[in-house]
């Protein structure tokens, strides 16, 4: 499930079905994830076994999937593989916003699937 939630100064952002913030990784230049190993431990990919659903103002036409190198299916949104952040302990946390880790920056996404570039 990909849906939207209000995140204060960041505006309306994408979250998963449990309200946890979703992020994009700027190193991903296509729907194929480049985040593996330790990166995927710190930034767990959002996985699915079927077609992801949407809620709020998230757009179903922007949701897709991509195969990961280990064979699992990752959720994509507007062409970006999406991730959670291990440093977010509860729904609504946005501790990963703007971090530069594993070779590129991480950002929350708005309902159009664009990065939100503010801290």
Phi and psi in degrees as a GROMACS rama.xvg file:
@    title "Ramachandran Plot"
@    xaxis  label "Phi"
@    yaxis  label "Psi"
@TYPE xy
-116.869  122.573  UNK-2
-139.074  -175.14  UNK-3
-116.701  155.107  UNK-4
-150.425  156.538  UNK-5
-83.9194  133.362  UNK-6
-126.005  50.6426  UNK-7
56.944  -124.124  UNK-8
-62.8038  -21.6248  UNK-9
-80.6356  -11.8401  UNK-10
83.5744  -151.829  UNK-11
-86.4539  122.679  UNK-12
-125.878  168.232  UNK-13
-83.8158  138.996  UNK-14
-136.743  166.512  UNK-15
-87.5377  -174.764  UNK-16
-62.5527  -19.5522  UNK-17
-98.3357  4.96445  UNK-18
85.7359  9.88293  UNK-19
-82.9241  137.787  UNK-20
-62.8125  137.267  UNK-21
-101.732  145.565  UNK-22
-128.726  155.65  UNK-23
-110.698  155.806  UNK-24
-113.013  119.474  UNK-25
-64.7441  -16.429  UNK-26
-73.4091  -20.1207  UNK-27
-77.4056  112.87  UNK-28
-98.7091  0.613491  UNK-29
-150.125  -166.08  UNK-30
-76.1426  -6.39487  UNK-31
-87.7421  125.938  UNK-32
-71.0854  139.454  UNK-33
-106.908  4.66199  UNK-34
-94.4726  109.613  UNK-35
-134.405  168.749  UNK-36
59.0228  -126.298  UNK-37
-61.15  -32.4643  UNK-38
-61.1085  -46.7391  UNK-39
-71.1008  -16.7212  UNK-40
-77.324  -44.836  UNK-41
-74.004  -32.6878  UNK-42
-126.287  76.8037  UNK-43
-60.207  128.292  UNK-44
-65.4773  146.139  UNK-45
-83.0295  114.063  UNK-46
-103.49  157.701  UNK-47
-147.082  157.359  UNK-48
-108.88  -2.78027  UNK-49
-149.782  -159.249  UNK-50
-75.1953  121.474  UNK-51
-64.9447  144.2  UNK-52
-97.364  167.582  UNK-53
-127.621  161.359  UNK-54
-149.665  171.734  UNK-55
61.2711  -137.768  UNK-56
-97.8763  13.6035  UNK-57
-66.2941  141.344  UNK-58
-100.562  121.031  UNK-59
-60.5512  -30.3351  UNK-60
-69.652  -15.8741  UNK-61
-94.3613  -8.38207  UNK-62
-90.3004  135.005  UNK-63
-148.99  -166.376  UNK-64
-140.657  161.515  UNK-65
-146.296  144.057  UNK-66
-79.8107  133.674  UNK-67
-87.9745  164.186  UNK-68
-59.6728  -29.8976  UNK-69
-87.3485  2.77144  UNK-70
98.977  -7.87346  UNK-71
-78.0769  162.452  UNK-72
-104.392  121.075  UNK-73
-101.996  141.979  UNK-74
-73.1502  138.38  UNK-75
-120.912  157.18  UNK-76
-141.883  121.921  UNK-77
52.6706  38.9894  UNK-78
85.4016  -0.0182594  UNK-79
-106.407  127.877  UNK-80
-61.2784  140.327  UNK-81
-112.428  151.165  UNK-82
-136.49  158.754  UNK-83
-98.0218  172.775  UNK-84
-123.792  127.409  UNK-85
-62.0018  -22.7326  UNK-86
-80.3249  -3.93936  UNK-87
-91.1686  117.477  UNK-88
-94.2522  -17.6663  UNK-89
-148.345  161.453  UNK-90
-53.8503  139.364  UNK-91
94.826  -17.7242  UNK-92
-66.7647  141.799  UNK-93
-133.01  42.3874  UNK-94
-66.4836  -18.5633  UNK-95
-85.4992  -9.29267  UNK-96
-57.4775  122.227  UNK-97
76.7835  4.2754  UNK-98
-69.1578  145.721  UNK-99
-109.771  100.023  UNK-100
-139.089  146.124  UNK-101
58.9756  33.8509  UNK-102
95.1415  -0.194502  UNK-103
-163.139  176.274  UNK-104
-94.8089  157.939  UNK-105
-118.399  136.973  UNK-106
-139.555  149.686  UNK-107
-71.5305  162.947  UNK-108
-117.021  147.645  UNK-109
-89.796  178.346  UNK-110
-63.8818  -20.7849  UNK-111
-84.263  -5.94303  UNK-112
89.12  12.8069  UNK-113
-96.0838  151.094  UNK-114
-68.0555  145.3  UNK-115
-99.9867  107.834  UNK-116
-99.3436  64.5092  UNK-117
-143.831  156.771  UNK-118
